[in-house]
Amino acid sequence: MVKKILAQTYLWILLLLLYSPIVIIVIYSFTEAKVLGNWTGFSTKLYSSLFTTGTHHSLMNALMNTVTIALIAATASTLLGSVTAIGIFNLKNRARKTIGFVNSIPILNGDIITGISLFLLFVSLGISQGYTTVVLAHITFCTPYVVLSVLPRLKQMNPNLYEAALDLGATPMQALRKVIIPEIRPGMISGFMLALTLSIDDFAVTVFTIGNEGLETLSTYIYADARKGGLTPELRPLSTIIFVVVLALLIVINRRAGTSRTGSNGKR
């Protein structure tokens, strides 16, 4: 009984530490105070100011750059990671372990090491840094996470399904599209969401590959804003909107995954 109470207490303290900063940002997004922690009464002025044309042009540009880079990088890394996971899964045991270890190195490495490595690579190849290099960098560090998300689904899949599809006359591409992809789709969706979140959140890799052409993402905008001595108040409603959108997506995806799992169990 005591262990159960201690475990639940520990869990609630952990959740409080994780989510209390987010709750504070959400609460203070509904006040006009420029300084976080100074409540001046309920107001939605920061939200209206955020979407007023021309008021925060640079902030909205940074947001648009962040979203487009994240969507491109997440889509590309999901495709590359899924194909890579299928390739790794079909290797022999020793080769599979070796490639799996190599795939884990970028994840275990610090972001700053990945950023510096990509920066030196682009410089040595004479590639001018900007939007393209940021997208390529994000694809590079997101792909290993997608591989780790898809591999467990491949291990759970019945290995005879693919061979059965080929025996029944399907081409390898048809078997891939109609047999393997439906089986690994939940892993692909999880990998896409993880890649999307990592891309939006990234700073270390972005700052080394963004160049000096004036391109800004949300993370670099916040960093530059903080160095000026404070944060733009409109970042609070923007952070709240991003949190709510991501939370809604996760709820929808989890419900769909639960529904499909229940349906498959019913069929069995």
C-alpha positions as CSV (number, residue, x, y, z in Angstrom):
1,M,0.0,0.0,0.0
2,V,2.8,2.4,0.9
3,K,4.7,1.6,-2.3
4,K,1.6,2.3,-4.3
5,I,1.1,5.7,-2.7
6,L,4.8,6.6,-3.1
7,A,4.6,5.5,-6.8
8,Q,1.5,7.6,-7.5
9,T,3.0,10.6,-5.6
10,Y,6.1,10.3,-7.7
11,L,4.1,10.1,-10.9
12,W,2.0,13.2,-10.0
13,I,5.1,15.2,-9.0
14,L,6.7,14.3,-12.3
15,L,3.6,15.3,-14.3
16,L,3.4,18.5,-12.4
17,L,7.0,19.4,-13.2
18,L,6.5,18.5,-16.9
19,Y,3.2,20.3,-17.5
20,S,3.2,23.3,-15.0
21,P,5.4,25.5,-17.3
22,I,3.0,24.8,-20.2
23,V,0.0,25.6,-18.0
24,I,1.6,28.9,-16.9
25,I,2.2,29.9,-20.5
26,V,-1.4,29.1,-21.4
27,I,-2.8,31.1,-18.5
28,Y,-0.6,34.1,-19.2
29,S,-1.4,34.1,-22.9
30,F,-4.8,35.5,-21.8
31,T,-3.4,38.7,-20.4
32,E,-1.9,41.8,-22.0
33,A,1.2,41.9,-19.6
34,K,4.5,42.1,-21.4
35,V,6.3,40.3,-18.6
36,L,5.4,36.7,-17.9
37,G,4.0,36.4,-14.3
38,N,2.4,39.8,-14.2
39,W,-1.4,39.3,-14.5
40,T,-3.2,42.5,-15.6
41,G,-6.6,41.0,-16.2
42,F,-8.2,38.6,-18.7
43,S,-7.7,39.6,-22.3
44,T,-7.4,38.1,-25.8
45,K,-5.4,41.0,-27.2
46,L,-2.2,39.0,-27.6
47,Y,-4.1,36.5,-29.8
48,S,-5.6,39.3,-32.0
49,S,-2.2,41.0,-32.1
50,L,-0.5,37.8,-33.2
51,F,-2.7,37.5,-36.3
52,T,-2.9,41.2,-37.1
53,T,-1.3,41.7,-40.6
54,G,2.1,43.3,-40.4
55,T,2.3,43.6,-36.6
56,H,4.6,40.6,-36.2
57,H,5.6,39.9,-39.7
58,S,9.0,38.4,-38.8
59,L,7.5,36.1,-36.2
60,M,4.8,34.8,-38.6
61,N,7.5,34.3,-41.2
62,A,9.6,32.3,-38.8
63,L,6.5,30.2,-37.9
64,M,5.8,29.5,-41.6
65,N,9.4,28.6,-42.3
66,T,9.3,26.2,-39.3
67,V,6.1,24.5,-40.3
68,T,7.1,24.1,-44.0
69,I,10.5,22.8,-43.1
70,A,9.0,20.4,-40.5
71,L,6.4,19.1,-43.0
72,I,8.9,18.5,-45.8
73,A,11.5,17.0,-43.4
74,A,9.0,14.7,-41.7
75,T,7.5,13.5,-45.0
76,A,10.9,12.8,-46.5
77,S,12.3,11.2,-43.4
78,T,9.2,9.0,-43.0
79,L,9.6,7.7,-46.5
80,L,13.3,7.2,-46.2
81,G,13.1,5.7,-42.7
82,S,10.3,3.3,-43.7
83,V,12.3,2.0,-46.7
84,T,15.4,1.8,-44.5
85,A,13.6,-0.1,-41.8
86,I,12.3,-2.7,-44.3
87,G,15.8,-3.1,-45.7
88,I,17.3,-3.5,-42.2
89,F,14.6,-6.0,-41.3
90,N,15.4,-8.2,-44.3
91,L,19.2,-8.4,-43.5
92,K,20.8,-11.3,-41.9
93,N,21.0,-11.2,-38.1
94,R,24.6,-9.9,-37.8
95,A,24.3,-7.3,-40.5
96,R,20.9,-6.2,-39.0
97,K,22.5,-5.6,-35.6
98,T,25.4,-3.7,-37.2
99,I,23.2,-1.4,-39.2
100,G,20.9,-1.0,-36.2
101,F,23.9,0.1,-34.2
102,V,25.0,2.6,-36.9
103,N,21.4,3.9,-37.0
104,S,21.5,4.6,-33.3
105,I,24.7,6.7,-33.4
106,P,23.0,9.9,-34.6
107,I,20.4,9.5,-31.9
108,L,22.9,9.1,-29.1
109,N,25.1,11.9,-30.5
110,G,24.5,15.4,-29.1
111,D,22.6,17.7,-31.5
112,I,25.5,20.1,-31.5
113,I,27.8,17.4,-32.9
114,T,25.3,16.6,-35.7
115,G,25.0,20.4,-36.4
116,I,28.8,21.0,-36.6
117,S,29.3,17.9,-38.7
118,L,26.6,19.0,-41.2
119,F,28.0,22.5,-41.2
120,L,31.5,21.3,-42.1
121,L,30.0,18.9,-44.7
122,F,28.1,21.7,-46.5
123,V,31.1,24.1,-46.3
124,S,33.5,21.4,-47.7
125,L,31.1,20.7,-50.6
126,G,30.7,24.4,-51.3
127,I,26.9,24.4,-50.7
128,S,25.5,27.8,-49.8
129,Q,23.6,27.5,-46.5
130,G,19.9,28.4,-46.4
131,Y,16.5,26.8,-46.7
132,T,17.7,23.7,-48.5
133,T,20.5,22.9,-46.1
134,V,18.2,23.2,-43.1
135,V,15.7,20.8,-44.8
136,L,18.5,18.3,-45.6
137,A,19.8,18.6,-42.0
138,H,16.4,18.0,-40.5
139,I,15.8,15.0,-42.8
140,T,19.2,13.6,-41.7
141,F,18.6,13.7,-37.9
142,C,14.9,12.7,-38.1
143,T,15.3,9.6,-40.3
144,P,16.9,7.4,-37.6
145,Y,13.9,8.1,-35.3
146,V,11.5,6.9,-38.0
147,V,13.5,3.7,-38.5
148,L,13.2,3.0,-34.8
149,S,9.4,3.6,-35.0
150,V,8.9,1.3,-37.9
151,L,11.1,-1.6,-37.0
152,P,9.0,-2.9,-34.1
153,R,5.9,-3.0,-36.4
154,L,7.9,-5.1,-38.9
155,K,9.0,-7.5,-36.1
156,Q,5.3,-7.9,-35.1
157,M,4.2,-8.7,-38.7
158,N,3.6,-12.2,-39.9
159,P,6.7,-12.9,-42.1
160,N,4.6,-15.2,-44.3
161,L,2.2,-12.5,-45.5
162,Y,4.7,-11.0,-48.0
163,E,5.7,-14.4,-49.4
164,A,2.0,-15.4,-49.7
165,A,1.2,-12.3,-51.6
166,L,4.0,-13.1,-54.1
167,D,2.8,-16.7,-54.4
168,L,-0.7,-15.4,-55.3
169,G,0.7,-13.4,-58.2
170,A,1.4,-10.0,-56.7
171,T,4.4,-8.1,-57.8
172,P,7.0,-7.0,-55.2
173,M,5.7,-3.4,-55.4
174,Q,2.1,-4.5,-55.1
175,A,3.0,-6.7,-52.1
176,L,4.8,-3.8,-50.5
177,R,1.8,-1.4,-51.1
178,K,-1.0,-3.8,-50.1
179,V,0.6,-6.0,-47.5
180,I,3.7,-4.4,-45.8
181,I,2.6,-0.7,-45.7
182,P,-0.8,-1.4,-44.1
183,E,1.0,-3.5,-41.4
184,I,3.6,-0.8,-40.6
185,R,1.3,2.2,-41.1
186,P,1.0,2.9,-37.3
187,G,4.8,3.0,-37.0
188,M,5.0,5.3,-40.0
189,I,2.4,7.7,-38.4
190,S,4.3,7.6,-35.1
191,G,7.6,8.2,-36.9
192,F,6.1,11.1,-38.9
193,M,4.7,12.8,-35.7
194,L,8.0,12.3,-33.9
195,A,10.0,13.7,-36.9
196,L,7.5,16.7,-37.1
197,T,8.0,17.4,-33.4
198,L,11.7,17.1,-33.5
199,S,12.0,19.4,-36.5
200,I,9.8,22.1,-35.0
201,D,11.7,21.8,-31.7
202,D,15.3,21.8,-33.1
203,F,17.7,24.6,-32.5
204,A,21.3,23.3,-32.4
205,V,21.3,21.7,-35.9
206,T,19.3,24.6,-37.4
207,V,21.6,27.3,-36.1
208,F,24.6,25.7,-37.7
209,T,23.0,25.1,-41.1
210,I,20.7,28.1,-41.5
211,G,23.4,30.4,-43.0
212,N,23.3,34.2,-43.0
213,E,20.8,34.9,-45.7
214,G,18.1,36.1,-43.2
215,L,16.2,32.9,-42.9
216,E,14.7,32.4,-39.5
217,T,12.8,29.5,-37.8
218,L,10.8,29.7,-34.6
219,S,13.7,28.4,-32.5
220,T,16.3,30.9,-33.9
221,Y,13.7,33.7,-33.6
222,I,13.2,33.0,-29.9
223,Y,16.9,32.7,-29.4
224,A,17.6,36.1,-31.0
225,D,14.6,37.6,-29.2
226,A,15.9,36.4,-25.8
227,R,19.3,37.9,-26.5
228,K,17.7,41.3,-26.8
229,G,16.6,41.1,-23.2
230,G,13.1,39.7,-23.3
231,L,10.6,37.6,-25.2
232,T,7.8,38.9,-27.5
233,P,4.6,38.6,-25.5
234,E,2.9,37.1,-28.6
235,L,5.1,34.0,-28.3
236,R,2.8,33.0,-25.4
237,P,-0.4,32.6,-27.5
238,L,1.6,31.1,-30.3
239,S,3.1,28.5,-28.0
240,T,-0.4,27.8,-26.7
241,I,-1.8,27.3,-30.2
242,I,1.1,24.9,-31.1
243,F,0.6,22.9,-27.9
244,V,-3.2,22.6,-28.5
245,V,-2.8,21.6,-32.2
246,V,-0.2,18.9,-31.3
247,L,-2.3,17.6,-28.4
248,A,-5.4,17.4,-30.7
249,L,-3.4,15.5,-33.3
250,L,-2.1,13.0,-30.8
251,I,-5.5,12.4,-29.4
252,V,-7.0,11.8,-32.8
253,I,-4.1,9.4,-33.8
254,N,-4.3,7.5,-30.6
255,R,-8.1,7.1,-30.9
256,R,-7.8,5.9,-34.5
257,A,-5.1,3.5,-33.5
258,G,-7.2,2.1,-30.7
259,T,-10.2,1.8,-33.0
260,S,-8.3,-0.1,-35.7
261,R,-6.7,-2.3,-33.0
262,T,-10.1,-3.2,-31.6
263,G,-11.5,-3.8,-35.1
264,S,-8.6,-6.2,-36.0
265,N,-9.1,-8.1,-32.7
266,G,-12.8,-8.4,-33.5
267,K,-12.0,-9.9,-36.9
268,R,-9.8,-12.4,-35.4
